[in-house]
Amino acid sequence: QVQLVESGGGLVQAGASLRLSCAASGSASSTWNMAWFRQVPGKQRTFVGAINRNGSFTYYTDSVKGRFTVSRDNTKSMVYLQMNSLKPEDTAVYYCAADVVRLLISAGKSDYRYWGQGTQVTVSP
């Protein structure tokens, strides 16, 4: 049984930082590629960033490059999203996702089989 549980969301002012955490259950979690997506009400869930299974490669959507960092600690089965210089347009529910199949990381929502319940991030102007 795969479970992903996000935490760390909250309300911050523009320019602030937040770190989201995703706890992954499952003995093989260190073999999964992991990603973060976000969703605004009434809009599609969109890709934020991803990390490969050993943490040696990351990939980001253009709007967060240089501000957000995805990392992981496989000894703790944790994945993180460090968000710096937050902007009001970063306001969304953030989801952690696991791809248990592919070797290469993907930005495609349909490639991720398992999802967390989401954590709200709100950035005020």
N, C-alpha and C positions, 0 to 999 in steps of 0.2 A: 504494500500500500504506500503510495507516494503522497506525501503531504508537504505543502509549501505554506509557510506562515510569515507574512510580512509584518514589520513593525517600524516605528520611527517617524511616521508622518506627523504633521502638525501645522500650525499657523505661524508663519514667519513674515517678516517684512522683506521687501525687495532688497537684494544685496546680501542677504543672510545665507547661512549654510544649513543643510540638514543631511543626516546620514540615515538612509533606509537600510534595514536588515531583512534578510530572508533566511529562515531556518528550514532546511530541507531534511525530511526524514527519508529513510530508505538506505539500505546498506551500500547501494551502488551510486550514491549521489555524487561521488567524486568523478564518476565517469560521464556525467551529463554536461552538456553545454547549457548555460543558464543565460537568461535575458531579463531585462526590465522593459515593460510596456507602460503606457499611460493612456487614460481615457477621460475625456471631458463629456459631461452629460449631453446626449444627443449627437455625439460624434463617434467615429470609429476609434477602436483601440489602436494606438500607433506605437511603433518601435522606438525605444530610447537608446538602449545599448545592450551589448552581449559580451560574454566571456567564454572562452573555450574551457575544456575540462580541466586542464592543468594550470590555467590562469596565465598562459604565455601570450595570449592574443585577445585583444578586445576590439570592438567595433561600435561606432556611435552614429546616431543620426546627426546631420549637420548642425541642427539648432542647439545641440548640447555639447558639441566638441569644444574642448578646452575648459568647460565648466563642470561637467559630470565625469565621474570615474567609477567604473564597475570593477570590483575586486572580489576575491573569494578566499576562504580559508577552509580547505578540504579536511583539515584535522577536526574542525568543528562543524562541518557540513553547513557552512554559512556563506551567503553571497551578500555583497553590500553595494549600495549605490550612494556614493558621496556626491552631493549636489552643492556646488558653490555658486556665488553670484546669482542667486535665484531671481527670477523675473516673474511678474504677475502671469505671464503667459505659460509659465510652468505649472500653474495650478491645475490639478487633475487627481484622479485616483491612480495610484501607481501599483502595478502588478508584477510579481515575480513569476517567471515561467521556466519550465524545464523541457529540454529536448533530449529524450533518452535514446534517440535513434542515430542521428547524424554525427559524422566526424567533424565536419566543418560547421562553424556557427552560422546561423541564419538570422535574417531580419524579418522573416516571414511569419506572421502570426499563426498560420495554419501548421507550421512545422513544430510548434510547441504543444505537447500533449497535456502537460500538467500545469495548473495555474493556482496561485494563491488567491486569497479572498480580497486582496487590495488594501491599500492604506492611503488615506486622503492627505494630500499636500495642498495647502492654500498659501499663496504668496500675496500679501497686500501691497499696494503701491507705496 
